[in-house]
């Protein structure tokens, strides 16, 4: 076990001693995120949906590091925490690739065909999680308050209601699918995802860097 792994092992053990939702737990989770982000060992991939998958991974991390909330609890005897996160992140990236392919078969009503040809309503399929971890709470508060007013000002050309603020709130976990948003705003999936990638993600990353959630680039 090298120095980084040993440090993370100790941080995880200390963090999980504290009650869920406590200040000490939140501080520990944030510190672990910083160490992992700065380690350079988190899986990276040049894909337009990488940041989405990474958001889902941090959400999973917060909910299952110390307790089994939405999946299997992290087991330090089986792997180090970075290996555990990378495995989950790669699965989410694979899911995103499948979703991107499925989006090609979307209909204007916001419905898609599953493998068994059964039509499902994407809106009805969305389920909100019971709780939001501290990192997501802080990020959501930043988007909602928009202290600089920038998120409310930047919008898709010709669609003033489709702003960075609106899309970020829709895409923060539990994220609304691009298909549903396309039907809701009357804008194509490609236009929405391109705007999100060019205008929203850089501002989200900048905020994450200012909070120490992600490594400075």
C-alpha positions in Angstrom: 0.0 0.0 0.0 1.6 3.3 -1.1 1.4 6.7 0.7 -1.8 7.9 -1.0 -3.6 4.6 -0.5 -2.5 4.5 3.2 -3.7 8.1 3.7 -7.1 7.4 2.1 -7.4 4.2 4.1 -7.0 6.2 7.3 -9.3 9.0 6.1 -12.1 6.6 5.3 -11.8 4.8 8.6 -11.9 8.2 10.5 -14.7 9.6 8.4 -16.9 6.6 8.9 -16.6 6.8 12.7 -18.8 9.9 12.6 -22.6 9.9 12.2 -24.1 10.3 8.7 -25.0 14.0 8.1 -22.8 15.3 10.9 -20.3 18.1 10.2 -17.4 15.7 10.9 -18.7 13.2 8.3 -19.2 16.0 5.7 -15.7 17.3 6.4 -14.2 13.9 6.0 -16.0 13.2 2.8 -14.8 16.5 1.3 -11.2 15.8 2.3 -11.3 12.4 0.7 -12.7 13.9 -2.5 -9.9 16.4 -2.6 -7.2 13.7 -2.1 -8.6 11.5 -4.8 -9.0 14.4 -7.2 -5.5 15.5 -6.7 -4.0 12.0 -6.9 -4.5 11.9 -10.7 -5.6 8.3 -10.3 -9.3 8.8 -11.0 -10.3 7.3 -14.4 -10.5 10.0 -17.1 -12.0 9.8 -20.5 -12.5 12.2 -23.4 -16.3 11.9 -23.7 -19.0 14.6 -23.7 -20.8 12.8 -20.9 -17.8 12.3 -18.6 -18.7 15.0 -16.2 -22.3 13.6 -15.9 -20.8 10.2 -15.1 -18.4 11.7 -12.6 -21.2 13.5 -10.8 -23.1 10.2 -10.4 -19.9 8.6 -9.1 -19.4 11.2 -6.4 -23.0 10.8 -5.4 -22.6 7.0 -5.1 -19.4 7.6 -3.1 -21.1 9.8 -0.6 -24.0 7.4 -0.1 -22.1 4.1 0.0 -18.7 4.8 1.5 -19.7 4.2 5.1 -23.2 2.7 4.8 -25.0 0.7 2.0 -27.6 3.3 0.9 -28.0 2.8 -2.8 -25.5 0.0 -3.5 -23.0 -2.2 -1.8 -21.1 -0.6 1.0 -17.4 0.1 0.3 -15.3 -2.8 1.5 -11.6 -1.8 2.1 -10.7 -5.5 2.3 -11.6 -6.0 -1.3 -10.0 -2.9 -2.9 -8.7 0.5 -2.2 -11.3 3.4 -2.5 -9.9 4.7 -5.8 -10.2 1.3 -7.5 -13.8 1.0 -6.1 -14.7 4.4 -7.5 -13.0 3.8 -10.9 -15.0 0.6 -11.4 -18.3 2.4 -10.7 -17.3 5.4 -12.9 -16.5 3.1 -15.8 -19.9 1.4 -15.5 -21.6 4.8 -15.5 -19.7 5.8 -18.6 -20.9 2.6 -20.3 -24.4 3.5 -19.3 -24.0 7.0 -20.9 -22.7 5.4 -24.1 -25.8 3.3 -24.3 -28.1 6.2 -23.5 -26.5 8.2 -26.2 -27.2 5.5 -28.7 -30.8 5.2 -27.4 -31.3 8.9 -27.9 -31.0 8.5 -31.6 -34.3 6.6 -31.5 -36.1 9.1 -29.4 -39.5 10.5 -30.3 -40.8 14.0 -30.0 -43.1 13.0 -27.2 -40.2 12.2 -24.9 -40.6 8.5 -25.1 -38.2 5.7 -26.2 -38.4 2.1 -27.1 -36.8 -0.4 -24.7 -35.2 -3.7 -26.0 -38.6 -5.4 -25.7 -40.3 -2.7 -27.8 -42.4 -1.6 -24.8 -42.9 2.2 -24.8 -42.2 3.8 -21.5 -42.7 7.4 -20.3 -39.3 8.7 -19.3 -40.8 11.3 -16.9 -42.6 8.6 -15.0 -39.4 6.5 -14.9 -37.5 9.2 -13.0 -37.2 8.6 -9.2 -35.8 11.1 -6.8 -33.4 9.8 -4.1 -34.3 10.1 -0.5 -31.4 12.3 0.4 -28.7 14.5 -1.1 -25.1 14.4 0.1 -23.4 17.6 1.4 -21.3 18.1 -1.8 -24.5 18.0 -3.9 -26.4 20.2 -1.4 -23.6 22.9 -1.7 -23.5 22.7 -5.5 -27.3 22.9 -5.8 -27.4 25.9 -3.5 -24.8 27.7 -5.6 -26.8 27.0 -8.8 -30.1 28.2 -7.2 -28.7 31.4 -5.7 -26.4 32.1 -8.7 -24.4 34.9 -6.8 -22.9 36.4 -9.9 -26.1 36.1 -12.0 -24.1 34.5 -14.8 -26.0 31.2 -14.8 -29.3 33.0 -15.4 -27.8 35.2 -18.1 -26.2 32.5 -20.3 -28.8 30.7 -22.5 -29.2 28.8 -25.7 -29.5 31.2 -28.7 -33.1 31.7 -29.5 -34.2 30.0 -26.3 -33.9 32.5 -23.4 -35.6 30.2 -21.0 -33.1 27.5 -21.4 -30.3 28.9 -19.3 -27.2 27.4 -17.6 -29.0 27.6 -14.3 -32.1 25.7 -15.6 -30.0 23.0 -17.2 -27.7 22.6 -14.2 -30.6 22.2 -11.9 -32.1 19.6 -14.2 -28.9 17.7 -14.6 -27.8 17.6 -11.0 -28.6 14.2 -9.4 -31.3 12.9 -9.7 -30.7 14.1 -13.3 -33.5 14.5 -15.8 -32.7 12.8 -19.1 -31.8 14.7 -22.2 -34.8 13.2 -24.0 -37.3 14.6 -21.4 -35.6 18.0 -21.5 -35.7 18.0 -25.3 -39.4 17.4 -25.3 -40.0 20.0 -22.6 -38.1 22.8 -24.2 -38.5 22.0 -27.8 -34.8 21.8 -28.4 -32.8 18.9 -29.8 -30.8 16.6 -27.6 -27.6 17.4 -29.5 -28.2 21.2 -29.0 -28.9 20.8 -25.3 -26.0 18.5 -24.6 -23.6 20.7 -26.7 -24.6 23.8 -24.8 -24.3 22.0 -21.5 -20.9 20.8 -22.4 -19.6 24.1 -23.7 -21.3 26.6 -21.3 -22.5 24.7 -18.1 -19.8 22.2 -17.4 -16.9 24.7 -17.4 -18.7 26.9 -14.9 -19.6 23.8 -12.8 -16.0 22.7 -12.8 -14.8 26.2 -11.8 -17.1 26.1 -8.8 -16.0 22.6 -7.9 -12.3 23.8 -8.0 -13.1 26.8 -5.8 -14.7 24.4 -3.2 -11.8 21.9 -3.5 -14.1 19.2 -4.9 -12.1 18.7 -8.0 -8.4 19.3 -8.8 -7.5 22.7 -10.4 -6.8 22.4 -14.1 
